[in-house]
Amino acid sequence: MQRRRFLQAAAGGLIGGALLPRGALAAADDRATVLLRAASGLYRLHPTKTGPSTLMQFNASIPGPVLRIPRDRETVVRFDNALDEPTSVHWHGLRIANAMDGVPGMTQPPVEPGRSFDYVLNPPDAGTYWYHTHLRSWAQMALGLAGVLIVEEDTPPAVDREMVIAIDDWRIDREGLFDDASLGRLHDWSHAGRIGNLITVNGKTGTRYEVRGGERIRLRLVNIANARTMSLKINEPLLQVVAIDGQPVEPFAPRDGRITLAVGQRVDVVVDFAGAPGHSSTMELLVRDDAYAIASFDYGATIARESPLESPLRLPPNPLHRVRLPEEYLQVPLRMQGGAMSRFSGATVDGREMTVSELVERKLVWAMNGVAGLPREPLFRVERGTAVSLELDNETSWPHAMHVHGHHFVRASAPGIWRDTVLLGRGERDALRFVADNPGRWLIHCHMAEHMAGGMLTWFEVT
């Protein structure tokens, strides 16, 4: 990418290639059924290079199809694995039954090649979520196994339309092909994770959207990359954040127009497009002092209304917001350790103390509370309804996007906003507070996929 230069797609017009396909629906046992299939397929990542790459795809698309399911009604996702290796599907951010969480070895066996698994989803919270592999995700997610999941509101909000914007990065070689040789490099695991050198929006470079003056559009922004934190700016003056990680918030304008999405995070933005016919505005990726246009909004000849709407859009609250956290919490310290440029001296693996050199041989370069990899015993075990405060302390030299499965939490530093993923900077401390009200075994891990693979994960149990 060149600074402030727009990469044009090799094919597609203003809308062509920009809109994601929807998942196929069928009827089975009086329940809505979504059909989802993972398979290898060819896909051209770079618009000006010859030859496609062999990637992993859901329903033969990159990213996977947008799955839309109703709130608080049962939906079956019939997943078929047509890959030549095991995999699974995790429903990121959904508060669902533990057996449907998609974590091999904890909530289900891996879905073997040629086999199927029915995921039964009954989410209580409307909002923007996503789905992705949870087996060898450092490779399978890098190769494309991710998509956006939308849980519909009971009453659609008053917008003219919405756009799903899934942002990803890819590491490609000089020929413009997916860089298979770099998968699993220890340098990525011990540093910032696998950072790509090509940015795509909905699977394309140079994605263009046609808009109308005065039109109110809901943008569902989703970061589906392996490790890159996306700092975005949409060059439109009338913009408000209305939801974070699927949960509605009191509408606010982002500071300096900047929207930061750690890996796995989602932000819903309502934009009242205020330009004139023929005008074009950009969505930029901010990297240090540079800004790179990664998508554009092009104004057509017609207008939706003479002047933008004045009143902000407020989304209806989810049932989660009726939870009242008590003042007393079970305090659980969680120290994040390891990685390059740290004072990491060793950790425990399967009950045995190991030196750094022994850990590196196993590519276990991260730890939490002195344990590298998934421990045998849970970080904590509580009865349902217990209030928990995870006291996070990032002792490493790198940021981490910490994700809690099956629950949403509030940060002690930002108590009014519910999240399922939080970005914790180098040396930062914070507390994540929630009511452990969903029975089962649940992961806590860094969502930089290489950090999780390198040992930064643990689990807790709600009885």
C-alpha positions in Angstrom: 0.0 0.0 0.0 1.2 3.5 -0.8 0.4 6.4 1.5 -3.1 7.8 0.8 -3.2 6.0 -2.5 -6.2 3.9 -3.2 -5.7 0.3 -4.5 -8.1 -0.3 -7.3 -9.6 -3.8 -7.5 -9.1 -5.6 -10.8 -12.7 -6.4 -11.2 -16.1 -5.1 -9.9 -17.8 -1.7 -10.0 -19.0 0.4 -7.2 -20.8 -2.4 -5.5 -19.3 -5.5 -7.3 -17.2 -7.6 -5.0 -18.0 -5.4 -2.0 -21.0 -7.2 -0.6 -20.7 -10.5 1.2 -22.9 -13.5 0.4 -25.4 -14.6 2.9 -25.6 -18.1 4.3 -28.0 -20.6 2.8 -31.1 -21.3 4.8 -33.1 -24.5 4.9 -35.9 -25.9 7.0 -35.4 -28.9 9.3 -37.4 -30.1 12.3 -39.3 -26.7 12.3 -36.1 -24.9 13.0 -34.1 -22.6 10.8 -31.0 -24.3 9.5 -28.0 -22.6 8.1 -25.7 -24.6 5.9 -21.9 -24.0 6.4 -19.1 -25.9 4.7 -15.4 -25.6 5.0 -13.3 -26.6 2.0 -10.1 -25.6 0.2 -10.5 -23.4 -2.8 -8.7 -21.0 -5.1 -8.9 -17.2 -4.5 -7.0 -14.2 -5.9 -5.8 -12.0 -3.1 -3.8 -9.4 -5.0 -5.6 -7.5 -7.9 -2.6 -7.0 -10.1 -0.7 -10.3 -9.7 -1.3 -13.4 -11.7 -2.4 -16.7 -10.2 -4.8 -17.4 -7.3 -3.8 -18.8 -3.9 -5.2 -22.0 -2.3 -7.0 -20.9 0.8 -9.5 -22.3 3.3 -13.1 -21.1 2.7 -16.5 -21.2 4.3 -19.1 -21.8 1.6 -16.5 -21.0 -1.1 -16.1 -17.4 -0.2 -13.5 -15.1 1.5 -14.5 -14.2 4.1 -17.3 -16.7 4.8 -20.9 -15.7 4.2 -22.7 -13.3 6.5 -24.9 -15.5 8.7 -28.1 -13.8 10.0 -30.0 -15.5 12.7 -32.9 -14.4 14.9 -32.5 -13.4 18.5 -33.8 -15.8 21.2 -34.9 -18.4 18.7 -33.2 -21.7 17.9 -31.1 -21.9 14.8 -29.1 -25.0 13.7 -25.9 -24.4 11.8 -25.1 -27.6 10.0 -21.4 -27.6 9.5 -19.7 -29.9 7.0 -15.9 -30.3 7.1 -14.6 -30.9 3.5 -11.0 -30.0 4.4 -8.3 -32.6 4.6 -7.7 -31.8 8.3 -9.9 -31.5 11.5 -11.5 -28.1 12.4 -14.3 -26.6 14.3 -16.4 -23.4 14.5 -16.4 -21.0 17.4 -19.2 -18.4 17.7 -17.3 -15.4 19.0 -19.2 -13.3 21.5 -22.4 -15.4 21.7 -23.7 -16.4 25.0 -24.8 -19.9 24.1 -24.8 -23.4 25.6 -21.2 -24.5 26.4 -21.5 -27.6 24.2 -21.9 -25.3 21.2 -18.9 -23.1 21.8 -16.7 -24.9 19.3 -13.5 -25.5 21.3 -12.0 -28.9 20.4 -10.9 -30.8 23.5 -13.0 -28.7 25.8 -16.6 -28.5 24.5 -16.5 -31.0 21.6 -14.2 -33.3 19.7 -12.7 -31.9 16.5 -14.9 -32.2 13.4 -12.9 -34.7 11.3 -12.5 -34.5 7.5 -15.7 -35.7 5.9 -17.7 -35.4 9.1 -20.5 -32.9 10.2 -21.6 -31.2 13.3 -24.8 -29.5 14.2 -24.3 -26.3 16.2 -27.6 -25.3 17.9 -27.6 -21.5 18.6 -30.2 -19.7 20.7 -28.5 -16.3 21.4 -30.3 -13.9 23.8 -28.3 -10.8 22.5 -28.9 -9.1 19.2 -25.8 -7.5 17.6 -22.7 -8.0 15.5 -20.6 -11.1 16.1 -18.4 -13.4 14.1 -17.4 -17.0 13.6 -14.1 -18.7 13.0 -12.1 -21.9 13.3 -10.8 -22.7 16.8 -8.4 -25.5 15.8 -4.9 -24.5 14.6 -6.4 -21.0 14.2 -2.9 -19.5 13.7 -3.0 -21.3 10.3 -6.6 -22.0 9.5 -7.8 -18.5 10.3 -4.8 -17.0 8.5 -5.9 -19.1 5.5 -9.5 -17.6 5.6 -11.7 -19.6 7.9 -13.7 -16.6 9.4 -17.0 -14.8 8.7 -19.5 -12.4 10.2 -22.5 -13.5 12.2 -25.4 -11.1 12.8 -28.1 -11.7 15.4 -31.1 -9.7 14.3 -32.9 -7.2 16.5 -36.6 -8.0 17.1 -37.5 -4.7 15.5 -35.1 -3.5 12.8 -33.5 -0.1 13.7 -34.5 2.9 11.7 -31.7 3.2 9.1 -31.8 3.3 5.3 -29.6 0.2 5.1 -26.6 -1.4 6.6 -23.2 -2.6 5.4 -21.1 -5.4 6.8 -17.4 -4.5 6.7 -15.0 -7.3 7.6 -11.4 -6.2 7.6 -8.5 -8.7 7.3 -4.8 -8.7 6.5 -2.8 -11.3 4.6 0.8 -12.0 4.3 1.6 -12.4 0.6 4.9 -13.1 -1.2 6.4 -11.2 -4.1 4.2 -13.0 -6.6 1.1 -11.9 -4.7 0.3 -15.4 -3.4 -0.4 -16.4 0.1 2.9 -16.8 2.0 2.5 -20.4 3.2 6.2 -20.7 4.0 5.8 -18.1 6.8 3.1 -19.9 8.7 4.1 -20.9 12.2 7.3 -18.8 12.4 8.5 -18.5 15.9 9.3 -14.8 15.4 5.6 -14.1 14.9 4.6 -16.2 17.9 7.0 -14.4 20.2 6.4 -10.9 18.9 3.2 -9.1 17.7 1.7 -12.1 15.9 1.3 -12.7 12.2 0.9 -9.2 10.7 0.0 -9.2 7.0 1.2 -6.9 4.2 -2.1 -6.7 2.3 -5.3 -5.3 3.7 -8.7 -6.5 2.4 -12.2 -5.2 3.1 -14.8 -8.0 2.5 -12.1 -10.0 0.8 -11.1 -7.3 -1.8 -8.7 -4.5 -2.1 -10.0 -1.1 -3.2 -13.6 -1.9 -2.1 -16.0 0.8 -3.1 -19.5 1.4 -1.8 -22.1 3.7 -3.5 -24.0 5.9 -1.1 -26.6 8.8 -1.4 -26.5 12.2 0.2 -28.5 12.3 3.4 -28.6 8.5 3.7 -28.3 7.0 7.2 -26.3 3.7 7.1 -25.3 1.3 9.8 -21.7 0.1 9.3 -20.9 -3.2 11.1 -17.1 -3.1 11.4 -15.4 -6.4 12.2 -11.7 -7.2 12.6 -11.1 -10.8 11.5 -7.3 -10.6 11.2 -4.9 -13.0 13.0 -3.1 -10.3 15.0 -3.3 -6.8 13.6 -5.1 -4.1 15.6 -7.0 -2.0 13.1 -7.1 1.8 13.8 -9.6 3.2 11.4 -10.9 6.7 10.4 -14.0 7.2 8.2 -13.8 10.6 6.7 -17.4 11.6 7.3 -18.3 14.3 9.8 -21.6 12.8 11.0 -20.6 9.5 12.6 -21.6 7.9 15.9 -20.7 4.6 17.6 -23.9 2.8 18.6 -22.6 -0.7 19.7 -19.3 -2.3 20.8 -18.8 -6.1 20.7 -22.4 -6.6 19.8 -23.7 -4.7 22.8 -25.5 -1.3 22.4 -24.0 1.8 23.9 -25.2 5.4 24.3 -24.3 6.9 20.9 -21.0 8.9 20.9 -18.6 10.4 18.4 -15.2 8.7 18.5 -12.3 10.9 19.7 -10.5 12.4 16.7 -12.7 10.2 14.5 -10.6 7.2 15.3 -12.1 3.8 15.8 -9.8 1.1 17.2 -10.6 -2.6 16.6 -8.4 -5.2 18.3 -8.5 -8.7 16.8 -12.0 -10.1 17.3 -13.6 -6.8 18.2 -16.6 -5.2 16.5 -17.9 -1.7 16.4 -21.3 -0.6 15.0 -21.2 2.9 13.5 -24.1 5.0 12.2 -23.1 7.4 9.5 -25.3 10.2 8.1 -23.6 10.7 4.8 -23.5 14.4 4.2 -21.7 14.8 0.8 -23.0 16.0 -2.6 -23.4 13.9 -5.7 -20.0 13.0 -7.2 -18.2 13.3 -3.9 -16.1 10.5 -2.5 -14.9 9.8 1.1 -12.5 7.2 2.3 -12.1 4.8 5.2 -8.5 4.8 6.2 -6.2 2.5 8.1 -4.0 4.5 10.4 -0.5 3.1 10.9 1.7 5.4 13.1 1.8 8.7 11.2 0.5 7.3 7.9 -3.0 6.8 6.6 -3.9 4.3 3.9 -7.2 4.3 2.1 -8.7 0.8 2.2 -12.3 1.5 1.1 -14.3 4.4 -0.3 -17.9 5.7 -0.2 -18.9 7.2 -3.5 -21.9 9.5 -3.8 -24.3 8.7 -6.6 -26.4 11.1 -8.5 -29.5 10.7 -6.3 -30.0 11.8 -2.8 -31.9 10.2 0.1 -32.9 13.4 1.8 -32.0 17.1 1.6 -30.4 17.2 5.0 -29.1 14.5 7.3 -31.2 13.2 10.2 -30.5 15.1 13.4 -31.6 12.7 16.2 -29.1 9.9 17.0 -30.0 6.2 16.6 -30.2 4.2 19.8 -30.3 0.5 19.6 -32.5 -1.4 22.1 -30.6 -2.9 25.0 -29.9 -6.6 25.3 -30.9 -8.7 28.4 -27.3 -8.5 29.5 -27.8 -4.9 30.4 -30.3 -5.8 33.1 -27.6 -7.6 35.0 -26.6 -5.6 38.1 -23.0 -6.4 39.2 -22.7 -6.6 43.0 -20.1 -4.6 44.8 -18.3 -7.8 46.0 -16.3 -9.8 43.5 -14.3 -13.0 43.5 -10.9 -11.4 42.6 -8.8 -13.6 40.3 -5.3 -12.3 39.4 -4.2 -13.1 35.9 -0.6 -12.1 35.0 0.4 -12.2 31.3 4.0 -13.2 30.8 6.6 -14.1 28.2 7.3 -13.1 24.6 10.3 -11.4 23.2 12.0 -8.6 25.1 10.7 -9.7 28.5 12.2 -11.0 31.7 10.5 -14.3 31.2 12.6 -17.0 33.0 10.4 -20.1 32.6 7.0 -21.6 33.2 5.1 -24.7 34.1 3.8 -27.1 31.4 1.6 -30.0 32.4 2.9 -29.6 36.0 6.6 -29.6 35.2 8.8 -26.5 35.4 10.6 -25.7 32.2 13.3 -23.3 31.3 12.9 -20.7 28.5 15.0 -22.8 26.1 12.8 -25.9 26.8 9.7 -23.8 26.2 11.1 -22.4 23.0 11.7 -25.9 21.7 8.0 -26.5 22.1 7.1 -23.0 20.8 5.5 -22.2 24.1 6.7 -18.6 24.5 3.8 -17.1 26.5 2.3 -17.9 29.9 -0.3 -16.7 32.3 0.2 -17.0 36.1 3.4 -18.9 35.4 1.7 -21.6 33.3 2.3 -22.0 29.5 -0.4 -23.6 27.5 -3.8 -24.9 28.6 -3.6 -26.0 32.3 -5.1 -29.1 33.7 -7.0 -27.3 36.4 -9.2 -24.2 35.8 -8.0 -20.8 36.7 -11.1 -20.7 39.0 -14.3 -22.7 39.5 -17.4 -21.0 40.8 -21.1 -21.6 41.2 -23.4 -20.0 38.7 -24.3 -16.4 39.6 -20.9 -15.6 41.2 -19.5 -12.1 40.4 -15.9 -12.3 39.2 -13.2 -9.7 38.7 -10.3 -10.8 36.5 -7.4 -8.7 37.6 -5.3 -8.5 34.5 -1.7 -7.4 34.5 0.2 -7.3 31.2 3.8 -7.9 32.2 4.9 -8.4 28.6 6.3 -6.0 26.0 3.4 -6.5 23.6 -0.4 -5.7 23.5 -2.9 -8.5 23.9 -6.5 -8.8 22.8 -8.0 -10.8 25.7 -11.2 -12.7 25.0 -13.5 -14.4 27.5 -15.8 -17.1 26.1 -19.5 -17.3 26.9 -19.7 -14.1 28.8 -19.5 -10.3 28.4 -17.7 -8.1 30.9 -17.2 -4.5 31.9 -13.7 -3.0 32.4 -13.1 -1.3 35.7 -11.6 1.6 33.7 -14.8 1.8 31.5 -17.7 0.4 33.5 -20.5 1.5 31.2 -19.5 -0.6 28.2 -20.0 -4.4 27.9 -17.4 -6.3 25.9 -16.2 -9.8 25.1 -12.7 -8.8 24.0 -10.4 -6.1 25.3 -7.0 -4.7 24.2 -4.5 -4.5 27.0 -1.4 -2.5 26.2 2.2 -3.1 27.3 2.4 -2.8 31.1 -1.3 -2.0 31.4 -3.5 -3.3 34.2 -7.3 -3.5 34.3 -10.1 -5.6 35.8 -12.7 -7.4 33.8 -15.9 -7.8 35.9 -18.9 -10.1 35.0 -21.4 -12.4 36.6 -20.4 -16.0 35.8 -23.9 -17.1 34.8 -23.3 -19.5 31.9 -22.6 -23.0 33.1 -19.7 -24.9 31.5 -16.0 -24.8 30.8 -14.9 -21.5 29.1 -11.7 -20.3 27.6 -9.8 -17.1 28.4 -7.1 -16.3 25.9 -5.3 -13.8 23.9 -7.0 -13.5 20.5 -3.7 -12.8 18.7 -3.8 -16.3 17.3 -0.1 -16.9 17.5 0.0 -15.8 21.1 -2.8 -18.3 22.0 -0.9 -21.0 20.1 2.2 -20.0 22.0 0.7 -20.6 25.4 -1.4 -17.6 26.4 -4.7 -19.3 27.3 -6.4 -20.7 30.4 -10.0 -21.6 31.4 -12.6 -21.4 34.1 -15.6 -23.4 35.0 -19.1 -22.4 36.1 -21.0 -25.1 37.9 
